[in-house]
Each structure stands twice: as C-alpha cells, then as structure tokens.
Amino acid sequence: MPLPCSKKSIYFVTGSDEAAVKSAASNLADSLVSHSHPFAREIISGTAENVEQAVECILSTIQALLTFPFFQATKLVWLKNVSILTDSVIGRSEAVGSAWEKLQSLLEKGLPENIIFLLSAPEADKRRTFYKAISKLAEVKVCDKPRFGWNATDADISDWLGKKAEQHGLKFTASALDLLTIRIGADTRQAELEFEKLSIALSSQKTDTFITEGLVRELVPTTRESDIFDLSNALLTRNTSHCLESLQQLFFQGERAIGILLAAIIPTLRNLLIVKDLIEPHAPLSLSHAGAFANWLARLPSESVAHLPKKKDGTVSAYVLGRAAMNCARYSLPELKSALSKCLETNRLLISSTLDERIVLTRLLVWITR
C-alpha cells in the first residue's frame, strides 16, 4: 500500500541554466543510487518532438513508478531532461496536461515503498499546474543563469568566470581571463566545457600553475566578437604577429576592411590616446587588473573625466579604458596621434582607391605596431 510521499522520495531539479540543471541532476542521481546497480535506476527521456511522444514519456514514468525494484531494495525513476514543461505548443496541449495530472495524482497519493522519483527539467514554465504541484511535493534545486542586469559590463562577467574557475581549481592570468570573457561570455554550458578542456591542458604542462592567454587563444574557439577583441588586444600590447593573425581570421570570416578599421582599430587607438593623455600629468599608474582603473578615475575631479567615453547608462567605460591604461606605456602620445592620422588616411584609401583592402590594413597595422 503506498504511503504518503516524503520530500526525500521526490526530487525536482530545474532552472534557466540548462548545463547546471543537467550536471546537478546527474550528481543527485549518483548520490541517490549507485551506478554499480544497473537495475536500481530507470531513466526515461523527457524530450519529445510531438504531443504523442510527450504523453507517452509521462505515462511510461507512471508505469515505472508503480513497478517494484528487481534485485535491489531501492529503485530510482528519473524523468530526464524534460522539454514538455516549457512554454511551448506541446507543453500547452490538453493531452499533455491530462497526463501531468495523472502523474501529479500518483505523487500526491504516495509512491510505493523504496521508489525514488527524480525529475530534471531545464527552463520549466513556473505557471504550469504540475510545476506548482511538484514544487510543493519535492525537494527542489533551482539552477538559474547568473543575472548581471541590463548595465552589466565585461568586468562583471569576468569576475563571475573567475569565481567559477576557482570552483574548478583553475587560476587565470588577467589577460587570459579577459580573453576567455570575450570568447564565451556568460554561457555556463560553454564555460564548463572550456574549464574541463583547459584543466586537462594545464595538467600536462607541469611548469605552469596559471592558465595563460596563449593557452586560451589556442584551445577556446573564437567568434566574430572575440576576433575583434583579439585584434584590439594585439594593438594594445603592440604585438604585430598577433595583429596580423587576428586580421587574417576576420577576413576569413568575411569581414570587410572598413568595418574592421571602424570597429576595432580606431576605437582601440582612441582609448589609448585618451588614457595616455589623462595619465601623463600624474604619477606613473600601476594597475593589477583593468577593473582597478575605475578606482583611480574616482579620485579625479569631475571635469577631468567629463570627456571620457560612456556606456548606455551614462557611466564611464572604466573597464575598457582600464585595459587601455594597462598598456598605454607601450606607445608615446606622438605615436598615437600619428596612428590616428594614419587611420584617417587608410579610411580614404579604402573608400577611393583600387588597392587590395587586405594589403591596406596589413600595412596600417605593421606601421602602427612597428
């Protein structure tokens, strides 16, 4: 005879972070029933492409919950990676809703003794009747994506990635963490994959304890945004070979020279010039990371920083300028002014001449970083 269910026999893992939900559910399943007992767990896929499949997986779950375990004292029934609790056409189907009601009724009456139920459902819709019911019946673990807010900066994402890396026992150099931030952003699933990859690579390099920018550049895949960052970073560090590599990659992705000039080269040189001009009258500035530049700016009179570029919320782009501040000693003021003049000349060439745009930009980058 079924007994009233305790929360220790029903578990619900959900949240907006799909990767974290899958990981947490897998770890929970392992803690509830060992892998060494194959007959002690029954896994039912919660992924359905139509209403019929959705109803079938729910009814199969009910059947599994009513089947006593073989050879083992305890059985885990895991309805895994459920996609039919989302706000979708299938999820709103009356037939699917009716099937959920049957499962809810079983859980409320009580499961057979020694039966454990685990439901993992990324991005489940909290408005669903079954969601509300199981949230009361089960031990619930919510795995949501980080919420940075509408005015979040790369520094916020970088701090979050740094903390996630520490949880994996990884340490990044400042430049490596900056590059990782641009390449993967706040994508937790991608972050987990890259941390695992970088951890394996680091373990084979017995001389290094920190993950370097070179290792991130080699192992973490690029995007258009990260390639623009790579070019900007190569300009900041005055690294000609990296400049040309990044330029080649952007051309390979189909970018046009005028876009590269306006989106990556000119903004980087402008930030270097602004920061160089701001810092020179003061004592030499030593920054351990780009975010620290905001503290230095806060000590300056408001009229000294009124001309600095700002974000959409009206605050100064301290993190971007901080990256420029960490590298502006590599250039002199006359060099930066000449570089921007050269960019104007290059802009005219790209618009009016018949020269190959690859050659034009290559010459510009070599001239600037020479």
N, C-alpha and C positions, 0 to 999 in steps of 0.2 A: 504494500500500500504506500503510495507516495506520501512523503512528509512535506510540510511547509518548507519552502526553499529558504535557506540562509544565504546571505550575500557571499559566503565563502564557497558556494557551489555555482554561482553565476558571475561571469566577468565580462566587462564591456570595455573595449579599447577603441577610441575614436579621436577625431581632431582633424584640423586642416592640414597638418603636416603628414603627408602620405608616407614618407620614408620613416619618420619617427613612429607612426602607428604600426607599420609592419614590423619594425625592429622590436618595439615594446611588446607586441602580441607574441612574436616568436620567442622572446626571452621568457615571457609569462608562461607560455605553453610548456617550455622546457622545465620550468620550475614546478609546474603542476604535475606533469607526467614525464618520466624519463624517456629518452629516445631508445633506450635499450629494451623497451617493451613495445614492440610494434603493434600489438593487438590492443594496447591500452589507449590508443588515440584514433579517432576517426575524423578526418579532415574533409570538409565539404566546401567546394569553391563557391564563393558568393558573387562571382562575376557572371552576369547574364546579359545576353545580347537582345533578348526579347522577353515578352511577358511570360510565355510558356516556360522558358528556362528559369525565370525568376521564381515562379510558383513552385516549380519542381525542386529547386535547391532549398526552399523553405520547408516543403513537405518532407524532403529527404532528411532534413535536420530534425524535424519532429520524430520521424521514424527512428533515427539514430539515438535520440534521447530516450526513447521508450524501449530500446534494445539493451538487455543486460550485458555487462562485460564478460568476455571469454578469458579464462585462464588468469585474469588479473582481478584484484579487489576493486580497482578504480578505473573508470574509463573517462577520457576527455573527448567531448564532441566540440570540434572547432569549426564554426561557420566563418570562413576566412576571406578577407579582402572583399567585403560586401559592397557592391556598387549600387544596389537597389534601395538603399536608404537615402540616396542623394535626391536632390530636387530635379527629377528627370521625368520624362514621359512614362517610362517603365515604373519608376517609383510611385507615381501618382495613380497608377492603374488600380481599378476596383478589385480585380482578381488578386493582385499582389497584396493590397490592403487586407483582403479577407484572409489570405494565407498568414500574414503577420498576426492577425487577430487570433488565429488558431494556435500559433506558437506562443503568443502572449498568455493565452488561457492556460496552456500547459505549464508555463513557468510560474504563473500565479497559484495554480493548484499544488505545485510541488513536483520536483523531479524524483525519479526512482533513486533509492539509496546508492551511494558511490558513483553517481553520474555527475560530471562537472561540465558546464557549458561555457564556452568562450566565444564571444562574437567580436570580430575586428572589422571596423567599418570606417575607412578614411572619408573625411568630408561628409559625414552623415548630416541629414537635414534635421535640425532640432525641433522643427514644427511637426514632425511626424508623430502620430499617436504612439507607435511602437517605441520610438526613441524615448519619449517621455516615460513610458511604462518601464522599459528596461533600465533606465537611469535610476529608477526607484528600487528595482529588484536586485540590481547587480552592484558589484564593486567596480567603479568606473575609473578609468585612467584616460585623461584627455591630453592629447599631444598636438598642440597648436603651433603654427608657424610664428616666429617672432614678429611682434608688431612694433615697427620703428616709427610709425607716424608719418604724416604727409611731408614733414620737413626733415626727414632723416637724411643723414649725409653718409658719404663713404666711410667716414671715421666711425660712425655708429655700427655699420656693418662690419668694419674691420675689427672693432672691439668684440663684437659678438663672435666672429670667426675665431679670434684669438682665444676666447674662453672655451669654445667648442674644441679647439685644437688641444688645449691643456687637458681636457677630459680624455683625450686620446693619448696623452703623454707626449705631445709634439710641441716643439718650440720653433718659431719662425723668426728670421731676421726681419727688421722693419720693412725693408724693400720687398722681401718675399711675401709678407702678409699684405702689403699694398697691391702687389700683382695678383695674388690669389683673390683678393676682394673684387678686383675688376673682372677677373675671368669667370668667377662663379656667383658673385653677389650673395644674396640671402637664400639661395637654393639649397635647402638642407639635404636633400637626397644626393645632389651633386657633391656637396661638401663631404658627406660620409664616404662616398666613393673615392674622392681625391685624397682624403685623410688616410684611407687604407692603402692607397697606391703609394703615397709619399712615405708612409711609415715603413713599408717594405723596402723602398729605395734607400731610405735613411739607414735601415738596419744593415744594409750591405756596404755602407760607407762608414767604416769603423772610426775614421778620423774626425767625422763631423757630428756634433750634437745638435746643431741648428739646421733647419731646412732653409736653404739659400734661394735667392731669386733665380739663379741658374737652374736649380732643380725644379722649381715651379714652372719656369719657362719651358723646360724640356718635357715635363710629364702632364701638365694640365692643359687641356685643349683650349684653343683660342676662339674668340668670337670677333665680330666687327668692332665692338666696343673695346675689347681687350687689346686688339691690334692697334687701335688708335692710342690707347694708353701706353702700349709698348713703345710706339714711336715718340710719344710725348716724354716718356721716361728716359728713352735713349738720348733725346735732346737735352733733358735736364742734366743727365750725367755726362754729356758731351762724348758719347760713345758712337763713333762713326759706323763701325761694323753693325751694331745693333740697329742704328737708324736705317741702314740700307736693307737689312733683313726684314724689318717691320714694313718698310716701304714696299718691298717686293711682295710681301704677304697681302698687303692691302690692294695692290694692283691685281694680284691673283684672285682676290675676292670680287673684282670688278669695280673697285672704287676709281673715281676719276681724280686726276691730279689737283684740279681746282678745289674739290671737296676736301682732299687731304690737307691742302695748304690752309684752307679756312677753318677746318675743324680741329686740326692737331698742331700744325707748325706755328701759325701766328698766335693762337691763344697761349701756347707754352712760352714763346718768346716774350709776349706781352706781360705774362705773370712774372717771369724772371726780371724783366726791366722794372716793373712796378715795385717788386720786393727789393731789388737791388738799390733802387733809388730811395726806398723807405729806410733800409737798414744802414746804409753807408754813413749817415751823420752820427750814428750811435756806436756804442762799443760793439766789437765782434759778437755775433749771435751764434750760440751753440745749441742745437736742438737734437734731442734724442729721438724724437718722432714728430711727424707732421702736425699732429693734433696739438702739440705744445705751443705752436705759433700763436694760437688764439689767446693764450695767457699773456704773451708778450704784447700782442696788439691791445689787450685790455688796459695796459698801463700807459698807452699813448693818448695824447689829447684827441678829442673827437674830430677836430679839424684836420689832424694828420692822417686820419683813416677815412675821411669822407669820400675820397675818390676811388677807394678800393672796389673791385667788382663784387657784386652781391648776388645772393641766391633769390629764389622766388619769394621767400618770406621777408626779404629786406635785410637779412643779416649778412655779414661779410663772409665770403667763401674762404674761411680760415684754413680749412684742411687742404684745399687746392693750393692756396698761397703758401701754406706751410711746406708742401713738397717742393715748391719753387725756392723757398727760403733755405731749405737744407742743401740746395745745390747751386745757389746763385754765386757762390765764391768761385765757381769754375769759369765764370765769364766776367769781363770788365764792363762798365757802363758803355764805353765807346763801342765795344764789340756788339753789345745787344742792340744799340741804336742802329749800327750798321747792318745788323742782321735783319731788323725790321724793314729797313730801307731796301735791302736785297729782296725781301719778300714782296714788296710793292712792285719792284722791277720784274720779279718772277710772275706775279699776277698778270701784268701786262703782256708778258711773253706768252703765257698760256692762252690768253684771250685772242691775241692778234697775230702770233707767229705760227709758222707751219712746223716748228721743231717738235720732235717726239716728246710728249709730256713726261715720259719716264726719265729721259735724259735731262730735261729741265729741272725736275725735282731732285734727281740724284746729284746734279751739280750744286744745287742750292744747299742740300744737307751736308755735302762734303765741305762746301765753303764755310758754312756756319760752325761746324764741329772740328774744323781743321786744327 
